[in-house]
């Protein structure tokens, strides 16, 4: 079984993914690491971390689709944590029936509030520590815009979306509970 936790950057995906992977004894796959590896080792294939995520999502969907088919073939249970996969592109994947997906995001936050939250909870090794506030607000504005787009696409496609804009801890619990139930239903 493959679980995909997707949504814009800094929305709580990794927190949820790591927790559910540990709880359900599944492999945790941080797709950002794969993307960074491909970007650094094979720049000729055109995969870039900070590309236009709407355009990149189409490329990524094909890659994730193929990856899922291999995980399924090998009977590897995994939780994939990724942010660049938009719901419309997920909906077109041929192996999506092999997955449980959950989108998370904070489409109802201002850049200022998101920056405040980010600075409050960022870790020493987070890339965001090296970015000045004005530049970080621009980056966060893009993430929040993607969150709005993803929430709208999830609604249109009937895909699960949990808003992490407010009551973050409660949204984390709601996300984990949703995934527990979905996993148990698949295993039954």
C-alpha positions as CSV (number, residue, x, y, z in Angstrom):
1,X,0.0,0.0,0.0
2,X,1.2,3.5,-0.8
3,X,0.1,6.6,1.1
4,X,0.7,10.0,-0.5
5,X,0.7,13.1,1.6
6,X,0.8,16.1,-0.7
7,X,0.3,19.8,-0.4
8,X,2.2,23.0,-0.5
9,X,5.6,23.4,1.2
10,X,5.5,24.2,5.0
11,X,1.9,22.8,5.4
12,X,2.6,20.0,7.8
13,X,3.1,17.1,5.3
14,X,6.3,15.8,6.7
15,X,5.0,15.9,10.3
16,X,2.0,13.8,9.2
17,X,4.0,11.5,6.9
18,X,6.7,10.6,9.5
19,X,4.1,10.0,12.2
20,X,1.9,7.7,10.1
21,X,4.8,5.9,8.7
22,X,6.2,5.1,12.2
23,X,2.8,4.3,13.6
24,X,1.8,1.9,10.7
25,X,5.4,0.5,10.3
26,X,5.7,1.7,6.7
27,X,8.6,3.1,4.8
28,X,8.9,6.9,4.8
29,X,10.0,8.4,1.5
30,X,10.7,12.1,1.5
31,X,10.3,12.9,-2.2
32,X,12.1,16.2,-1.8
33,X,15.3,14.2,-1.3
34,X,14.7,12.3,-4.6
35,X,14.0,15.5,-6.5
36,X,17.1,17.2,-5.1
37,X,19.2,14.2,-6.0
38,X,17.9,14.2,-9.6
39,X,18.3,17.9,-9.9
40,X,21.9,17.8,-8.6
41,X,23.1,14.7,-10.4
42,X,21.1,14.8,-13.7
43,X,20.3,18.5,-14.5
44,X,19.8,17.5,-18.1
45,X,16.4,15.9,-17.3
46,X,15.0,19.3,-16.3
47,X,13.8,18.5,-12.8
48,X,14.3,21.6,-10.6
49,X,13.1,22.1,-7.0
50,X,12.0,25.7,-7.4
51,X,10.4,25.4,-10.8
52,X,6.9,26.5,-11.6
53,X,5.2,23.8,-9.6
54,X,2.0,23.7,-11.8
55,X,4.2,22.8,-14.8
56,X,6.5,20.6,-12.8
57,X,3.5,18.7,-11.3
58,X,2.7,17.1,-14.7
59,X,6.3,15.8,-15.0
60,X,6.3,14.6,-11.4
61,X,2.9,12.8,-11.8
62,X,4.5,10.5,-14.5
63,X,7.5,9.8,-12.3
64,X,5.4,9.1,-9.1
65,X,3.0,6.9,-11.2
66,X,5.9,4.8,-12.4
67,X,7.4,4.7,-8.9
68,X,4.2,3.5,-7.4
69,X,3.9,0.7,-9.9
70,X,7.3,-0.5,-8.8
71,X,6.5,-0.2,-5.1
72,X,3.3,-2.2,-5.6
73,X,5.1,-4.8,-7.7
74,X,7.7,-5.2,-4.9
75,X,5.0,-5.2,-2.3
76,X,6.6,-2.3,-0.5
77,X,4.4,-0.3,1.9
78,X,5.4,3.3,1.8
79,X,4.4,6.8,2.8
80,X,5.4,9.3,0.2
81,X,5.8,13.0,1.3
82,X,5.8,15.4,-1.6
83,X,4.6,18.9,-2.4
84,X,4.7,19.4,-6.1
85,X,1.8,17.0,-7.1
86,X,-1.4,18.9,-7.9
87,X,-4.7,17.1,-7.5
88,X,-5.5,17.4,-11.2
89,X,-2.3,15.6,-12.1
90,X,-2.8,12.9,-9.4
91,X,-6.3,12.3,-10.8
92,X,-4.7,11.4,-14.2
93,X,-2.3,8.8,-12.8
94,X,-3.0,5.2,-13.9
95,X,-1.7,3.7,-10.6
96,X,-3.7,6.0,-8.2
97,X,-5.9,3.0,-7.3
98,X,-2.8,1.7,-5.5
99,X,-2.7,4.7,-3.2
100,X,-4.4,6.5,-0.4
101,X,-3.9,10.3,-0.8
102,X,-4.3,13.2,1.5
103,X,-3.7,16.8,0.6
104,X,-3.0,19.3,3.3
105,X,-2.4,23.1,3.1
106,X,-3.0,26.4,4.6
107,X,-5.0,28.4,2.0
108,X,-6.6,30.7,4.6
109,X,-3.5,32.3,6.1
110,X,-1.8,35.6,5.3
111,X,1.8,35.7,4.4
112,X,2.5,37.6,7.6
113,X,0.9,35.0,9.8
114,X,2.5,32.1,7.9
115,X,5.9,33.8,8.3
116,X,5.3,34.3,12.0
117,X,4.4,30.6,12.4
118,X,7.4,29.5,10.3
119,X,9.9,31.5,12.3
120,X,8.4,30.3,15.6
121,X,8.7,26.6,14.6
122,X,11.6,26.4,12.2
123,X,14.4,24.1,13.1
124,X,18.1,24.9,13.0
125,X,18.7,22.9,9.8
126,X,15.7,24.3,7.9
127,X,16.6,26.1,4.6
128,X,14.2,28.9,5.6
129,X,16.6,30.1,8.2
130,X,18.9,31.5,5.5
131,X,16.2,33.5,3.8
132,X,15.4,37.1,4.8
133,X,11.8,37.9,5.9
134,X,10.9,40.0,2.8
135,X,12.1,37.2,0.4
136,X,10.5,34.6,2.6
137,X,7.1,36.4,2.4
138,X,7.3,36.2,-1.4
139,X,8.1,32.5,-1.3
140,X,5.3,31.9,1.2
141,X,2.9,33.9,-0.9
142,X,3.5,31.4,-3.7
143,X,3.1,28.4,-1.4
144,X,-0.2,29.8,-0.1
145,X,-1.5,30.5,-3.6
146,X,-0.7,26.8,-4.4
147,X,-2.6,25.8,-1.3
148,X,-5.7,27.7,-2.6
149,X,-5.4,26.0,-6.0
150,X,-4.9,22.6,-4.4
151,X,-7.9,23.0,-2.1
152,X,-10.1,24.0,-5.0
153,X,-8.9,21.1,-7.2
154,X,-9.5,18.6,-4.3
155,X,-13.0,19.9,-3.9
156,X,-13.7,19.6,-7.6
157,X,-12.3,16.1,-7.8
158,X,-13.6,14.8,-4.5
159,X,-10.1,14.3,-3.0
160,X,-9.5,14.7,0.7
161,X,-8.0,18.0,1.8
162,X,-7.3,19.1,5.4
163,X,-6.8,22.8,6.1
164,X,-3.9,23.4,8.4
165,X,-4.3,27.2,8.4
166,X,-5.7,27.4,11.9
167,X,-5.7,25.0,14.8
168,X,-2.6,23.3,13.4
169,X,-2.3,20.6,16.1
170,X,-6.0,19.6,15.6
171,X,-5.5,19.5,11.9
172,X,-2.5,17.2,12.4
173,X,-4.6,14.9,14.5
174,X,-7.5,14.9,12.0
175,X,-5.0,14.1,9.2
176,X,-3.5,11.1,11.1
177,X,-7.0,9.8,12.0
178,X,-8.1,10.1,8.4
179,X,-5.1,8.1,7.3
180,X,-5.4,5.5,10.0
181,X,-9.0,4.8,9.0
182,X,-8.1,4.7,5.3
183,X,-5.2,2.3,5.9
184,X,-7.4,0.0,8.1
185,X,-10.1,0.0,5.5
186,X,-7.6,-1.0,2.8
187,X,-6.1,-3.7,5.0
188,X,-9.5,-5.2,5.8
